[in-house]
Amino acid sequence: MSDRGVLFVFSLIAIVACLAAAVWLVASGQARYVDGLFLLLSSLVIALAFALYLSYVVKSAMASTRGAAPEKPAPSKTDKPAPAAPAAPPAIAGKAR
């Protein structure tokens, strides 16, 4: 398995573990106290961080499977080239102001 696959599986496990810890803190009533509330918020933030990474991995994998961007069609004989923009005057070195 590639390193991307290992990180994908690890991220899934971390998200499930954090969400399970959050559910356990709420179900056991520990989330009513300051320590439990801090643990609840910490586990939810960690789950969010892994979920964001997971979405990045999925998007990058989907982009790599699409391949190169489609090529532009060749210009037709009736297309005219864009007019050239005027060049800026050259800077004069050593001119005192």
GROMACS elastic network, one bead per residue, 0.5 to 0.9 nm:
[ bonds ]
;  ai    aj funct       b0    kb
    1     4     6  0.80792   500
    1     5     6  0.59914   500
    1     6     6  0.67511   500
    2     5     6  0.51765   500
    2     6     6  0.64288   500
    2     7     6  0.87618   500
    3     6     6  0.50568   500
    3     7     6  0.61672   500
    3     8     6  0.84902   500
    4     7     6  0.51680   500
    4     8     6  0.60515   500
    4     9     6  0.86858   500
    4    57     6  0.78234   500
    5     9     6  0.62420   500
    5    10     6  0.85174   500
    6     9     6  0.52526   500
    6    10     6  0.60688   500
    6    11     6  0.85210   500
    7    11     6  0.59563   500
    7    12     6  0.85463   500
    7    54     6  0.86738   500
    8    11     6  0.51615   500
    8    12     6  0.63124   500
    8    13     6  0.87469   500
    8    53     6  0.89332   500
    8    54     6  0.66044   500
    8    57     6  0.75796   500
    8    58     6  0.87614   500
    9    12     6  0.51125   500
    9    13     6  0.62522   500
    9    14     6  0.86362   500
   10    13     6  0.50986   500
   10    14     6  0.61131   500
   10    15     6  0.86197   500
   11    14     6  0.50407   500
   11    15     6  0.61224   500
   11    16     6  0.85891   500
   11    47     6  0.87632   500
   11    50     6  0.56939   500
   11    51     6  0.73970   500
   11    53     6  0.79061   500
   11    54     6  0.66219   500
   12    15     6  0.52028   500
   12    16     6  0.62180   500
   12    17     6  0.85706   500
   12    50     6  0.78889   500
   12    51     6  0.80866   500
   12    54     6  0.79132   500
   13    16     6  0.52088   500
   13    17     6  0.60541   500
   13    18     6  0.85739   500
   14    17     6  0.50933   500
   14    18     6  0.60669   500
   14    19     6  0.85325   500
   14    46     6  0.82922   500
   14    47     6  0.69123   500
   14    50     6  0.71533   500
   15    18     6  0.52143   500
   15    19     6  0.61177   500
   15    20     6  0.84517   500
   15    43     6  0.89304   500
   15    44     6  0.87964   500
   15    46     6  0.77142   500
   15    48     6  0.77822   500
   15    49     6  0.88667   500
   15    50     6  0.63607   500
   15    51     6  0.68949   500
   16    19     6  0.52050   500
   16    20     6  0.59787   500
   16    21     6  0.85421   500
   16    47     6  0.78740   500
   17    20     6  0.50340   500
   17    21     6  0.61257   500
   17    22     6  0.86143   500
   17    43     6  0.87204   500
   17    47     6  0.83650   500
   18    21     6  0.50722   500
   18    22     6  0.62142   500
   18    23     6  0.86907   500
   18    40     6  0.88614   500
   18    42     6  0.88087   500
   18    43     6  0.50553   500
   18    44     6  0.65481   500
   18    45     6  0.88672   500
   18    46     6  0.70188   500
   18    47     6  0.56326   500
   19    23     6  0.61833   500
   19    24     6  0.85421   500
   19    43     6  0.70262   500
   19    44     6  0.67760   500
   19    47     6  0.68129   500
   20    23     6  0.51014   500
   20    24     6  0.60931   500
   20    25     6  0.85877   500
   21    24     6  0.50214   500
   21    25     6  0.61172   500
   21    26     6  0.86791   500
   21    39     6  0.86787   500
   21    40     6  0.75870   500
   21    43     6  0.69873   500
   21    44     6  0.89618   500
   22    25     6  0.51446   500
   22    26     6  0.63594   500
   22    27     6  0.85959   500
   22    31     6  0.85910   500
   22    39     6  0.78965   500
   22    40     6  0.52470   500
   22    41     6  0.80988   500
   22    43     6  0.63116   500
   22    44     6  0.68835   500
   23    26     6  0.52185   500
   23    27     6  0.59774   500
   23    28     6  0.84719   500
   23    40     6  0.85414   500
   24    27     6  0.50065   500
   24    28     6  0.58740   500
   24    29     6  0.83547   500
   24    30     6  0.84876   500
   25    28     6  0.54085   500
   25    29     6  0.61893   500
   25    30     6  0.52330   500
   25    31     6  0.54220   500
   25    32     6  0.88787   500
   25    36     6  0.65911   500
   25    37     6  0.82507   500
   25    39     6  0.79948   500
   25    40     6  0.65747   500
   26    29     6  0.52547   500
   26    30     6  0.63217   500
   26    31     6  0.52741   500
   26    32     6  0.79047   500
   26    36     6  0.85133   500
   26    37     6  0.89487   500
   26    40     6  0.79735   500
   27    30     6  0.78283   500
   27    31     6  0.83638   500
   28    31     6  0.78173   500
   29    32     6  0.59408   500
   29    33     6  0.82378   500
   29    36     6  0.83109   500
   30    33     6  0.59458   500
   30    34     6  0.85717   500
   30    35     6  0.77663   500
   30    37     6  0.73641   500
   30    40     6  0.89370   500
   31    34     6  0.73410   500
   31    35     6  0.75489   500
   31    38     6  0.80196   500
   31    39     6  0.78855   500
   31    40     6  0.65583   500
   32    35     6  0.85645   500
   32    36     6  0.66138   500
   32    37     6  0.64302   500
   33    36     6  0.53656   500
   33    37     6  0.59424   500
   33    38     6  0.85673   500
   34    37     6  0.50277   500
   34    38     6  0.61200   500
   34    39     6  0.86112   500
   35    38     6  0.51768   500
   35    39     6  0.62595   500
   35    40     6  0.85927   500
   36    40     6  0.59993   500
   36    41     6  0.85741   500
   37    41     6  0.61650   500
   37    42     6  0.84556   500
   38    41     6  0.52131   500
   38    42     6  0.60056   500
   38    43     6  0.85589   500
   39    42     6  0.50146   500
   39    43     6  0.60706   500
   39    44     6  0.85425   500
   40    43     6  0.53074   500
   40    44     6  0.62418   500
   40    45     6  0.86782   500
   41    44     6  0.51188   500
   41    45     6  0.61261   500
   41    46     6  0.86044   500
   42    45     6  0.51721   500
   42    46     6  0.61870   500
   42    47     6  0.85800   500
   43    46     6  0.51296   500
   43    47     6  0.61186   500
   43    48     6  0.85709   500
   44    47     6  0.50294   500
   44    48     6  0.61259   500
   44    49     6  0.86575   500
   45    49     6  0.61901   500
   45    50     6  0.87174   500
   46    49     6  0.50648   500
   46    50     6  0.63180   500
   46    51     6  0.85390   500
   47    50     6  0.52456   500
   47    51     6  0.60660   500
   47    52     6  0.86410   500
   48    52     6  0.61346   500
   48    53     6  0.86184   500
   49    52     6  0.52035   500
   49    53     6  0.63441   500
   49    54     6  0.86107   500
   50    53     6  0.50349   500
   50    54     6  0.60290   500
   50    55     6  0.86275   500
   51    55     6  0.61732   500
   51    56     6  0.86046   500
   52    55     6  0.51437   500
   52    56     6  0.62949   500
   52    57     6  0.87274   500
   53    56     6  0.50256   500
   53    57     6  0.62206   500
   53    58     6  0.86675   500
   54    57     6  0.50826   500
   54    58     6  0.62022   500
   54    59     6  0.86116   500
   55    58     6  0.51247   500
   55    59     6  0.61178   500
   55    60     6  0.85605   500
   56    59     6  0.51807   500
   56    60     6  0.60930   500
   56    61     6  0.85060   500
   57    60     6  0.52111   500
   57    61     6  0.60698   500
   57    62     6  0.85688   500
   58    61     6  0.51260   500
   58    62     6  0.61490   500
   58    63     6  0.85948   500
   59    62     6  0.51081   500
   59    63     6  0.61281   500
   59    64     6  0.86549   500
   60    63     6  0.50140   500
   60    64     6  0.61747   500
   60    65     6  0.87408   500
   61    64     6  0.51704   500
   61    65     6  0.63973   500
   61    66     6  0.89141   500
   62    65     6  0.52815   500
   62    66     6  0.65371   500
   63    66     6  0.53467   500
   63    67     6  0.71652   500
   64    67     6  0.57524   500
   64    68     6  0.83653   500
   65    68     6  0.89997   500
   66    69     6  0.80409   500
   67    70     6  0.88540   500
   68    71     6  0.84928   500
   71    74     6  0.88704   500
   72    75     6  0.85962   500
   73    76     6  0.86444   500
   75    78     6  0.81628   500
   75    79     6  0.64241   500
   76    79     6  0.55862   500
   76    80     6  0.89409   500
   77    80     6  0.79669   500
   80    83     6  0.87429   500
   81    84     6  0.87438   500
   82    85     6  0.89617   500
   84    87     6  0.86863   500
   87    90     6  0.86425   500
   88    91     6  0.87541   500
   92    95     6  0.61835   500
   93    96     6  0.89025   500
